[in-house]
Amino acid sequence: MALIELAVLFLILAIIAYILGARGVAGLSMGIAKWLVIIFIILAIISFFL
């Protein structure tokens, strides 16, 4: 899977977990999604300049 697809997957997982009341899982999933998006943006910028 692509990096951005994984980020979207974790974001959806976080939203579902938050709705179901599992706030710990939601927070962890949101943190993972945030870092995946940051890594994706950094790699996109690096590949743009190379």
N, C-alpha and C positions, 0 to 999 in steps of 0.2 A: 504494500500500500504506500501511497505517496504520503509525504510528511503532513501536508495540509489536510488530507483525508483523515489521518489519525487525529489531528487536532479537532476537526469537526465531530468525529466520533466521540472523543472525550467530552466535548462540549455538550453534546446531546445526552451522554451518560450523566453528566453533572446536573443537567436540568431535570432529567427523570428522577434521579436520586433525591434532588431537593424537593420535588413535588411529593415523593413518597416519604419524606421525612428523614432520610439518611443524610444528615448534613455533613457528617465527617467524610463520607464517600464523595459527596458533592464538592466539598472544598478541595479534596485531593485531586479529583478529576479536573476541576477547573484550573488548579495549579499546573497539572500536566499539560492541559490544552494551551495554557498561556505560554509555557516554555517551548512547546512545539511550534507555536506561531512565531515566537521570537527567533528561534533557530531557523525557521523557514525564511523569514525576512532577511536575516543576516546572510544566509546562503544565496538567496536571490540577488542581493546587492553585490556579493562577491562574484557571482557568475555573470552579472551584468557588466562588471568592469574588466573581466578577463577575456 
